[in-house]
């Protein structure tokens, strides 16, 4: 069963990156991909109950992303109950994401500089 679960999580992880490729602008994609990598890495060895909640939330995100109307803004608002369920690290990360999301669009060439790709 663990192997089947692992495959399902890997499919979801890869699906999120494919959806980001299609649905997000370069700067949104860069920020989103970094966030996904970090979150999945942080939750790699969590207890089963926490893992179930984590995967359920990411599956909801994936479904929202692939089913969204491209003419509408990206994302959904979190209700107070969802915000209250976040731990302090997640709240801090949410604050960073909200601040980043309100910034001006980043030029795609700057993304390479931020990653360090311009030296290659």
Buried (B, 14 or more C-beta within 10 A) or exposed (E): EEEEEEEEBEEBBEBBEEBBEEBBBBBBBBBBBEBBEEBBEEBEEEEEEEBEEBBEEBBEBBEBBEEBEEEEEBEEEEEEEEEEEEEEEEEEBBEEBEEEEEEEEBEEEBBBEEEEEEEE
